[in-house]
Amino acid sequence: MVLQSTGMDPYLTVAETLELFGGYYPSPRSPEEIMELVGLTEKADVRVTKLSGGQQRRLDVGVGLAGDPDLLFLDEPTTGFDPGARRSAWDMIKNLAATGKTIFLTTHFMDEAQYLADRVAIIAGGRIIAEGPPETLAGRDSATTIIRFKPGDGVALPGPVMATAREAGELLEFTTANPVHFLHELTGWALAHKVALEGLEVSRPSLEDVYLELTRAGDPDETEIEEEVS
């Protein structure tokens, strides 16, 4: 189990810390193997107090791996990370899952859950309100598609297209259950009339959209995302 913060001797090196915690288990993983898994091989002889915040979180995960567990719990492991450090942590978690570990991860970042998880559970008010693969959770796979673009000045869009349009700031927004047909008609017209569809964007509801919809009536402070990466 890897909590949001872990107490360890700041004056031990990375290798010494992993060796210390490995000594608590009957069949520990070697410090060298753990450092390679969590990306700290080059920091083996660096004292904990000299590590960056992201490197310390990697060491936290390494300590959690000391006993070679089959199941690893990670509690918000990327809180406070910059974008580069978060991406590195995601790669590390993916690598751990590839070794056959089951990882139970708690996070408030929807993009993290969407990228890492095989299954997601959304908990609100102390109960699970949705569960399943992130791509199908709450019908994401069958939800309508949203298409947006910025119309050019003085350009008259075809009537069938304008009939379903609504304004979203400077953009026009369309919702359709048949995006292939809609885009075929729209882009065919644009090519024929030499019209640039500026900022053309095609998207389905994200996991964050689903989360907000499911928890709209609840207290967001009482809501968690839990995910399993296996």
Backbone as a ProteinNet text record, in pm:
[ID]
protein_1_A
[PRIMARY]
MVLQSTGMDPYLTVAETLELFGGYYPSPRSPEEIMELVGLTEKADVRVTKLSGGQQRRLDVGVGLAGDPDLLFLDEPTTGFDPGARRSAWDMIKNLAATGKTIFLTTHFMDEAQYLADRVAIIAGGRIIAEGPPETLAGRDSATTIIRFKPGDGVALPGPVMATAREAGELLEFTTANPVHFLHELTGWALAHKVALEGLEVSRPSLEDVYLELTRAGDPDETEIEEEVS
[TERTIARY]
83.6	0	88	58.5	134.2	38.9	58.1	-28.6	16.8	-57	-21.4	113.8	155.8	289.6	341.7	472.1	534.2	651.4	660.8	772.1	891.8	1005.1	1127.6	1246.2	1355	1474.2	1528.7	1530.7	1574.3	1723.2	1801.4	1945.9	1995.5	1903.4	1940.2	1938.8	2016.4	2010.9	1890.3	1862.7	1751.8	1774.5	1894.7	1923.9	1913.7	1963.5	1957.5	1814.7	1731.8	1590.5	1519.3	1540.7	1475.3	1527.5	1654.9	1711.1	1653.2	1636	1578.6	1436.5	1352.5	1213.1	1199.8	1287.1	1284.5	1314.7	1392.3	1426.1	1308.4	1193.6	1075.1	995.1	1035.6	956.6	1038	970.2	1042.5	1102.7	1036.8	1086.3	1080.6	1166.5	1159.9	1216.1	1177.9	1241.6	1374.5	1469.5	1598.7	1585.4	1662.4	1659.1	1688.5	1779.7	1815	1695.5	1622.5	1506.1	1398.2	1376	1274.3	1312	1439.2	1482.7	1463.9	1485.9	1463.9	1315.9	1229.1	1085.3	1032.1	1081	1026.7	1112.1	1215.5	1294.3	1388.1	1448.6	1539.9	1681.1	1713.9	1844.7	1958.6	1945.2	2051.5	2058.8	1957.4	1954.1	1985.8	2042.7	2065.2	2141.4	2240.6	2327	2293.1	2176.7	2133.1	2047.5	2072.5	1994.8	1851.4	1757.6	1616.1	1592.2	1659.4	1638.1	1677.3	1758.7	1803.2	1716.3	1616.7	1529.7	1425.6	1383.1	1271.3	1141.4	1033.5	904.3	858.3	873.2	833.3	916.3	1046.6	1134.9	1101.3	1064.4	1025.3	898.2	804	682.7	716.9	814.8	859.3	919.8	994.6	1052.3	942.6	838.1	723.7	667.7	651.8	600.6	700.8	829.2	931.9	925.2	903.4	888.4	766.8	659	540.3	564.4	663.6	695.9	799.9	851.6	963.3	932.4	808.7	771.7	719	730.2	683.3	534.9	446.3	304	235.6	127.4	44.1	-55.2	-91.7	-190	-128.2	-131.9	-71.1	-177	-192	-284	-205.5	-248.7	-186.2	-290.1	-262.8	-357.2	-312	-378.4	-350.1	-199.6	-135.5	11.4	67.8	-13.9	41.7	-5.3	-63.8	-106.9	12.9	0.1	107.3	215.1	201.2	301.2	282.6	394.3	382.5	348.1	305.4	261.1	364.6	491.9	594.7	610.6	608.3	622.3	501.2	382.4	261.3	270.8	315.7	325.6	426.9	537	637.8	580.3	500.5	437.8	338.3	264.6	171.2	245.9	357.7	435.6	484.7	525	570.9	458.3	337.4	223.6	188	194.1	170.1	272.3	397.7	502.4	477.4	432.4	402.7	288.8	185.6	73.2	118.3	214.3	264.1	340.3	387.7	457.8	361.2	230.3	131	73.3	111.7	57.2	-83.8	-169.2	-297.7	-283.3	-321.2	-303.7	-440.1	-466.6	-590.6	-553.9	-601.9	-556.2	-672.8	-655.8	-755	-706.2	-793.3	-752.9	-873	-845.8	-948.4	-926.6	-822.7	-793.8	-859.8	-957.9	-1031.1	-942.4	-850.7	-763.8	-672.3	-635.3	-552.7	-628.7	-753.3	-835.8	-859.9	-885.9	-915.3	-793.2	-674.2	-551.8	-506.1	-520.2	-459.1	-551.7	-679.3	-764.9	-817.5	-826.3	-903.7	-1050	-1070	-1205.2	-1204.2	-1315.5	-1329.6	-1454.6	-1445.3	-1562.2	-1569.8	-1686.5	-1709.8	-1790	-1736.4	-1799.7	-1847.9	-1973.6	-2029.9	-2120.9	-2108.5	-2192.9	-2171.1	-2051.1	-2019.8	-2065.8	-2112.9	-2156.5	-2110.7	-2095	-2056	-2177.5	-2163.4	-2275.5	-2254.5	-2134	-2108	-1981	-1976.5	-1859.9	-1848.7	-1726.6	-1705.7	-1582.2	-1551.2	-1438.6	-1459.7	-1355.1	-1373.9	-1435.1	-1408.5	-1462.1	-1612.1	-1670.3	-1813.6	-1889.4	-1820.9	-1885.6	-2001	-2116.3	-2237.3	-2272.4	-2243.6	-2283.2	-2196.8	-2070	-1982.6	-1966.5	-1962.9	-1938.5	-2055.5	-2175	-2292.4	-2348.4	-2277.3	-2324.9	-2315	-2395.3	-2392.6	-2259.1	-2223.3	-2098.2	-2123	-2026.9	-2034.8	-1934.3	-1980	-1896.1	-1900.3	-1782.5	-1774.4	-1680.2	-1710	-1617.8	-1657.4	-1564.5	-1588.9	-1629.6	-1750.3	-1793.4	-1719.8	-1691.7	-1625.9	-1721.5	-1665.7	-1748	-1820.7	-1950.3	-2030.2	-2058	-2025.4	-2048.2	-2185	-2267	-2400.2	-2393.8	-2410.8	-2407.6	-2535	-2528.9	-2648.9	-2758.8	-2884	-2998.3	-3004.4	-2985.5	-2992.7	-2890.9	-2773.9	-2672.8	-2713.6	-2755.8	-2792.2	-2912.5	-2997.2	-3117.3	-3085	-2966.8	-2930.2	-2820.6	-2785.2	-2672.7	-2715.3	-2619.4	-2637.5	-2504.3	-2512.3	-2392	-2323.1	-2189.9	-2106.9	-1991.2	-2016.9	-1918.7	-1903.6	-1779.4	-1754.5	-1776.7	-1803.2	-1816.9	-1963.1	-1985.3	-2113.6	-2098.2	-2198.4	-2191.7	-2308.5	-2277.2	-2377.8	-2368.6	-2481.5	-2486.8	-2552	-2486	-2538.4	-2510.7	-2600.6	-2581.4	-2518.5	-2502.3	-2444.5	-2333.4	-2219.6	-2114.8	-2054.5	-2046.2	-1986.9	-2069.3	-2199.3	-2286.9	-2282.9	-2290.3	-2292	-2163.1	-2048.2	-1920.2	-1902.7	-1955.3	-1949.3	-2022.4	-2143	-2221.8	-2152.7	-2103	-2043.7	-1913.7	-1822.1	-1692.9	-1707	-1802.2	-1826.9	-1872.2	-1962.8	-2009	-1893.8	-1811.2	-1700.7	-1598.8	-1567.9	-1472.8	-1528.7	-1656.8	-1718.7	-1722.2	-1735.6	-1746.7	-1618.7	-1511.2	-1380.5	-1392.9	-1459.6	-1479.7	-1390.9	-1312.5	-1229.4	-1312.1	-1322	-1395.2	-1294.9	-1273	-1170.4	-1202.9	-1098.7	-1114.6	-1206.4	-1217.1	-1305.9	-1266.7	-1363.3	-1338.8	-1451	-1413.3	-1510.7	-1480.9	-1579.4	-1553.9	-1678.2	-1652.4	-1757.2	-1742.7	-1843.4	-1829.4	-1707.7	-1624.6	-1507.8	-1549.1	-1454.9	-1483	-1515.3	-1454.2	-1485.1	-1628.9	-1677	-1816.8	-1910.3	-1877.3	-1958.6	-1957.8	-1839.2	-1823.7	-1908.7	-1901.9	-1977.6	-2127.9	-2169.8	-2312.3	-2360.4	-2282	-2322	-2320.9	-2232.2	-2216.7	-2277.4	-2355.1	-2408.5	-2487.3	-2559.8	-2644.4	-2570.5	-2446.3	-2373.8	-2273.5	-2207.2	-2102	-1971.1	-1906.2	-1783.7	-1672	-1673.8	-1568.9	-1582.7	-1700.3	-1723.1	-1713.2	-1663.9	-1660	-1518.3	-1500.3	-1369.2	-1380.5	-1269.2	-1256.4	-1161	-1203	-1115.1	-1101.1	-981	-959.4	-869.9	-887.6	-806.1	-730.8	-601	-514.5	-456	-488.8	-441.6	-390.1
-118.1	0	124.4	217.5	341.7	457.1	522.2	631.9	762.1	872.5	1000.2	1050.8	1011	1044.8	927.5	904.5	790.9	841.7	796.4	835.5	744.6	804.2	726.1	813.9	749.3	821.6	907	1040.8	1126.1	1115.1	1054.5	1050.1	915.9	821.4	698.1	723.8	648.1	657.4	579	593.9	519.3	369.5	321.6	178.3	129.8	207.9	168.8	162.8	256.5	257.5	132.5	95.8	-22.7	-150.5	-153.5	-269	-280.5	-167	-165.8	-221.2	-169.1	-213.6	-355.4	-394.5	-531.8	-631.4	-588.9	-678	-716.4	-649	-681.4	-796.7	-846.9	-947.7	-1074.9	-1190.2	-1316.9	-1334.5	-1279.8	-1297	-1162.5	-1070.7	-936.5	-933.5	-829.3	-802.9	-733.4	-747.8	-684.2	-534.2	-453.2	-308.2	-269.1	-340	-307.5	-324.7	-432.9	-459.3	-354.4	-317.5	-216.7	-81.2	-44	85.5	93	-18.3	-19.4	-3.5	-69.3	-61.2	80.1	149.4	282.3	396	362.3	464.6	541.9	474.5	542	481.8	405	339.6	441.1	553.9	653.8	729.1	709.5	778.7	683.9	568.2	465.1	517.1	600.7	646.8	788.3	838.6	972.2	960.5	1048	1046.1	1094.2	1039.8	1070.3	1220.8	1289.8	1433.4	1514	1453.6	1522.8	1493	1407	1372	1480.4	1495	1584.3	1522.7	1602.1	1550.3	1430.4	1438.3	1326.1	1202.9	1222	1107.7	1045.1	1126.6	1072	988.5	1032.7	952.2	819.7	823	698.8	605.2	663.2	582.2	526.6	605.7	555.8	429.2	433.9	316.5	202	234.2	130.9	61.4	139.4	81	-11.4	30.5	-54.7	-185.2	-186	-306.7	-395.1	-349.2	-419.8	-566.2	-594.9	-732.6	-812.2	-755.8	-822.9	-859.8	-762.3	-791.8	-823.5	-899.9	-923.5	-810.2	-742.6	-633.3	-510.2	-398	-273.9	-164.3	-99.6	12.4	143	233	364	471.8	557	661.5	794.8	837.7	964.9	986.3	900.3	903.7	1022.6	1094.7	1204.6	1341.9	1351.6	1481.7	1575.9	1695.3	1793.2	1779.7	1685.3	1665.6	1767.6	1807.2	1884.7	1788	1838.5	1748.7	1644.6	1682.6	1586.8	1475.5	1512	1412.2	1319.7	1374.1	1290.3	1187.2	1230.2	1136.5	1027.4	1063.9	963.7	864.2	914.9	826.8	733.4	783	697.2	584.8	618.9	516	410.5	456.3	363	268.5	322.7	240.2	140.8	185.2	94.5	-19.1	14.2	-88	-189.1	-140.3	-230.4	-324.8	-271.2	-355.7	-461.3	-424.9	-519	-635.4	-618.4	-727.9	-825.5	-799.6	-890.4	-844.9	-725.6	-674.2	-619.4	-634	-566.4	-440.4	-326.6	-197.8	-135.4	-102.3	-36	108.2	200.3	338.5	432	522.6	625	757.6	827.6	952.9	1044.1	1174.6	1272.3	1324.4	1274.3	1319.7	1227.1	1278.9	1195.2	1148.9	1234.3	1191.9	1078.8	1079.2	971.8	839.3	844.5	723.7	673.3	767.1	727.7	664.4	713.5	663.4	530.4	514.3	400.5	281.2	307.3	204	102.4	-22.4	-124.2	-117.5	-86.1	-68.1	51.9	124.9	243.7	229	270.6	280.4	423	484.9	618.9	605.6	660.7	652.4	790.9	802.8	928.9	898	976.1	953.6	818.8	763.1	636	512.9	529.5	411.4	422.7	308.2	305.1	341.2	447.1	489.5	453.4	411.9	364.7	282.5	180.1	92.2	30	18.6	-47.3	5.5	-46.5	4.9	152.6	234.7	379.2	415.9	335	371.1	345.5	262.9	233.4	282.9	343.4	383.8	479.1	447.3	529.4	556.9	458.6	470.2	561.5	584.1	672	623.4	491.5	436.8	458.7	478.7	498.4	640.1	730.3	867.4	943.4	1048.3	1129.5	1202.7	1233.2	1301.5	1451.3	1530	1675.7	1723	1803.9	1859.3	2010.5	2072.3	2218.6	2271.7	2392.7	2464.3	2611.7	2694.1	2837.7	2870.2	2921.3	2953.4	3076.6	3078.3	3193.7	3311.6	3430.5	3550.6	3548.3	3571.9	3579.9	3448	3336.6	3204.5	3153.8	3118.1	3064.4	2912.5	2852.3	2706.9	2648.5	2523.3	2461.2	2448.1	2459.4	2457.8	2338.9	2213.9	2098	2102.9	2163.9	2176.2	2281.3	2398.9	2507.5	2473.6	2383.9	2349.4	2284.4	2224.2	2155.9	2229.1	2349.8	2421.7	2499.2	2515.1	2607.6	2677.1	2798.6	2877.6	2839.2	2831.2	2804.8	2903.3	3026.8	3132.7	3168.9	3164.9	3193.5	3071.6	2958.3	2833.7	2798.4	2719.1	2652.5	2509.8	2459.3	2326.6	2243	2117	2023.6	1894.5	1834.5	1705	1605.4	1491.3	1393.9	1252.5	1162.4	1021.1	948.7	1020.6	961.4	1053.2	1056.9	1152.4	1129.2	1004.3	977.3	1043.6	1025.2	1085.4	1237.3	1290.5	1435.7	1497.6	1438.6	1492.9	1479.2	1370.2	1353.3	1467.6	1498	1606.3	1740.5	1765.1	1894.5	1917.7	1820.6	1840	1838.6	1759.3	1760.2	1896.8	1958.5	2094.3	2193.8	2181.8	2275.7	2266.8	2145.1	2128.9	2185.8	2162.8	2209.9	2361.7	2427.8	2573.3	2640.1	2560.6	2613.3	2691.2	2627.8	2689.1	2617.4	2694.8	2636.6	2625.8	2505.5	2484.6	2503.1	2627.8	2659.5	2596.5	2538.2	2481.6	2361.2	2287.6	2171.6	2072.7	2034.1	1945.2	1843.1	1717.1	1607.5	1534.5	1521.7	1459	1389.8	1286.9	1224.2	1271.5	1251.5	1291.8	1224.7	1303.2	1248.5	1182.1	1112	1053.1	1161.6	1278.8	1390.7	1437.3	1441.5	1477.3	1378.5	1249.5	1145.9	1162.5	1186.2	1205.4	1321.7	1435.4	1552.7	1527.3	1456.1	1426.5	1332.8	1231.1	1133.1	1190.4	1286.2	1339.1	1477.3	1521.3	1657.3	1688.6	1588.7	1612.3	1590.9	1540.8	1508.4	1614.8	1592.4	1680	1634.6	1719.8	1675.7	1639.5	1693.1	1659	1516.9	1456.2	1321.1	1219.2	1261.1	1175.3	1133.7	1006.5	952.6	874.9	867	774.7	665.3	542.8	430.6	350.2	302.1	229.3	109.9	12.3	-108	-121.1	-132.2	-154.3	-293.3	-380.9	-518.3	-574.1
0	0	0	-91.6	-101.8	-72.6	43.4	83.2	17.5	43.9	-17.9	30.6	148.8	197.5	278.7	268.8	336	419.5	543.8	628.8	606.9	575	559.6	598.7	631.6	675.8	561.3	576.4	465.7	433.4	524.8	504.3	452.7	433.1	363.3	213.5	139.5	-6.1	-56.9	-185.8	-246.7	-230.9	-262.6	-253.2	-108.6	-14	126.8	176.9	130.8	172.1	124.2	-0.4	-55.8	10.3	41.6	110.9	251.3	320.1	454.6	454.6	366.2	364.1	310.5	218.8	170.2	279.7	382	492.5	578.9	560.4	639.8	580.8	462.9	392.9	371	363.8	347.3	208	104.8	-33.5	-105.7	-68.3	-127.7	-269.5	-343.9	-472.4	-444.4	-532.1	-512.4	-533.7	-460.1	-480.8	-625.1	-690.5	-828.2	-922	-901.5	-985.9	-963	-837.2	-805.2	-863.2	-849.1	-902.3	-1052.6	-1121.7	-1265.5	-1297.5	-1220.6	-1243.5	-1224.2	-1121	-1089	-1145.3	-1221	-1287	-1197	-1099.4	-1007.4	-1008.3	-1110.2	-1114.1	-1102.6	-1170.2	-1168.7	-1035.3	-949.6	-820.2	-705.2	-735.8	-633.5	-512.3	-533.8	-424.6	-377.9	-419.3	-378.1	-252.3	-155.9	-31.9	-58.3	18.5	1.2	6.3	95.3	112.1	-11.1	-101.4	-221.1	-343.9	-327.6	-440.2	-463.7	-588.7	-619	-567.7	-568.4	-522.8	-603.1	-736	-820.3	-795.7	-773.6	-745.6	-610.6	-512.7	-382.9	-394.6	-480.9	-501	-570.1	-659.3	-722.7	-617.8	-525.7	-418.6	-328.7	-303.1	-226.1	-290.3	-424.1	-496.4	-484.8	-493.8	-479.9	-345.6	-239.1	-104.7	-102.1	-169.2	-175.8	-248.1	-338.4	-415.6	-347	-234	-169.7	-140.7	-100	-67.9	-184.8	-308.1	-429.4	-420.9	-395.9	-379.9	-512.5	-505.8	-623.5	-643.4	-534.4	-537.8	-475.8	-549.9	-503.7	-499.3	-381.9	-365.7	-376.6	-465.6	-481.6	-452.8	-355.1	-314.9	-374	-480.6	-547.5	-567.9	-643.2	-652.4	-728.5	-807	-887.1	-840.6	-722.1	-669.8	-656.3	-711.7	-702.7	-808.5	-899.7	-1004.6	-1116.8	-1180.6	-1303.1	-1417	-1534.2	-1642.6	-1683.2	-1688	-1726.4	-1624.8	-1495.5	-1390.1	-1386.5	-1412	-1414.9	-1525.5	-1643.9	-1755.8	-1726.3	-1661.6	-1625.2	-1524.9	-1429.5	-1330.7	-1397.8	-1496.1	-1569	-1639.9	-1703.1	-1771.6	-1672.5	-1553.2	-1450.8	-1410.3	-1391.1	-1350.8	-1461.5	-1585.8	-1698.7	-1698.9	-1671.1	-1668.5	-1556.7	-1441	-1330	-1366.6	-1431.2	-1472.1	-1571.8	-1657.3	-1758.3	-1696.1	-1571.9	-1503.8	-1438.5	-1450.5	-1394.1	-1261.5	-1214.1	-1089	-1112	-1012	-1012.4	-929.1	-986.7	-920.6	-896.3	-769.4	-729.7	-698.9	-781.6	-774.7	-748.8	-652.3	-622.5	-679.1	-753.6	-815.4	-833.9	-840.7	-877.4	-1019.5	-1087.5	-1223.4	-1324.5	-1398.8	-1493	-1608.6	-1653.9	-1763.6	-1718.5	-1590.8	-1536.1	-1536.9	-1490.8	-1489.9	-1632.1	-1722.9	-1860.4	-1926.8	-1895.9	-1958.7	-1899.3	-1766.6	-1698.7	-1676.9	-1657.2	-1598.6	-1699.5	-1653.2	-1724.6	-1681	-1552.5	-1499.1	-1405.3	-1403.5	-1319.5	-1234.3	-1108.4	-1020.8	-969.2	-983.4	-930	-801.7	-692.6	-561.5	-521.3	-486.4	-437.4	-319.7	-213.8	-96.6	-32.8	-48.3	15.3	-59.8	-183	-259.5	-404	-469.3	-610.2	-695.6	-776.2	-860.6	-1007.6	-1042.7	-1179.8	-1177.5	-1261.6	-1266.1	-1403.5	-1454.2	-1581.9	-1651.9	-1772	-1849.2	-1880.3	-1877.6	-1896.5	-2030.2	-2135.3	-2266	-2278.1	-2189.1	-2196	-2073.9	-1977.3	-1853	-1881.2	-1825.7	-1839.3	-1985.9	-2072	-2212.5	-2296.3	-2255.7	-2334.7	-2477.4	-2495	-2628.2	-2723.4	-2669.1	-2754.2	-2744.5	-2675	-2658.4	-2790.3	-2802.4	-2922.8	-2936.7	-3060.2	-3091.2	-3102.3	-3051.8	-3060.4	-3164.1	-3257.9	-3364.2	-3354.2	-3354.1	-3343.5	-3450.9	-3499.1	-3586.5	-3590.2	-3637.5	-3648.4	-3791	-3809.5	-3946.3	-3998.9	-4127	-4186.2	-4199.9	-4205.4	-4221	-4354.9	-4349.9	-4471	-4538.1	-4472	-4530.5	-4488.5	-4585.9	-4557.2	-4560.3	-4442.8	-4434.3	-4493.5	-4542.5	-4598.7	-4494.7	-4541.5	-4451	-4358.5	-4406.8	-4317.8	-4204.9	-4231.9	-4127.5	-4025.9	-4073.3	-3983.7	-3897.3	-3943.6	-3868.2	-3735	-3723.3	-3598.7	-3522.1	-3567.1	-3505.8	-3381.9	-3290.1	-3178.1	-3153	-3104.4	-3084.4	-2954.2	-2959.1	-2841.1	-2846.5	-2804.3	-2818.5	-2964.8	-3015.8	-3156.8	-3244.8	-3183.7	-3258.7	-3280.5	-3383.9	-3401	-3350.6	-3282.2	-3221.5	-3270.2	-3299.3	-3348.8	-3268.6	-3241.9	-3174.6	-3268.8	-3290.1	-3384.7	-3337	-3367.8	-3338.3	-3456.9	-3567.6	-3689.8	-3741.5	-3672.7	-3709	-3847.1	-3891.7	-4022.4	-4132.3	-4128.5	-4229.9	-4221.4	-4098.2	-4080.8	-4134.2	-4097.9	-4142.5	-4293.8	-4350.1	-4495.7	-4565.3	-4517.3	-4577.2	-4556.1	-4434.9	-4401.2	-4478.1	-4473.8	-4540.3	-4692.5	-4742.8	-4887.1	-4933.5	-4857.9	-4890.9	-4880.2	-4773.5	-4753.1	-4865.7	-4910.7	-5020.8	-5150.8	-5174.7	-5298.7	-5305.1	-5188.8	-5185.4	-5137.2	-5124.1	-5079.5	-4948.6	-4852.1	-4720.1	-4619.1	-4544.6	-4437.4	-4310	-4256.9	-4130.9	-4016.8	-3977.5	-3878.4	-3743	-3681.4	-3546.9	-3542.2	-3653.8	-3656.9	-3547.1	-3467.5	-3353	-3344.2	-3328.9	-3315.9	-3185.6	-3098.9	-2968.9	-2916.8	-2835.9	-2756.9	-2613.2	-2529.3	-2389.3	-2326.3	-2257.2	-2189.7	-2059.1	-1996.7	-1866.3	-1764.5	-1780.9	-1690.8	-1708.7	-1833.4	-1858.2	-1789.3	-1801.4	-1737.3	-1585.8	-1531.4	-1386.7	-1336.4	-1405.9	-1364.2	-1371.8	-1475.2	-1489.8	-1379.5	-1348.9	-1248	-1107.1	-1080.5	-944.1	-928.7	-1024.5	-1023.9	-897.1	-847.3	-729.7	-598.9	-605	-482.1	-444.4	-333.3	-285.4	-348.7	-434.4	-501.2	-405.9	-283.5	-187.8	-136.4	-156.8	-108.7	-221.4	-335.4	-452.6	-483.9	-514.1	-548.5	-678.9	-747.5	-860.6	-816.2	-833	-804.7	-930.9	-955.8	-1079.5	-1056.4	-1141.1	-1135.9	-1266	-1256.3	-1371.6	-1356.8	-1447.4	-1431.3	-1562.8
[MASK]
++++++++++++++++++++++++++++++++++++++++++++++++++++++++++++++++++++++++++++++++++++++++++++++++++++++++++++++++++++++++++++++++++++++++++++++++++++++++++++++++++++++++++++++++++++++++++++++++++++++++++++++++++++++++++++++++++++++

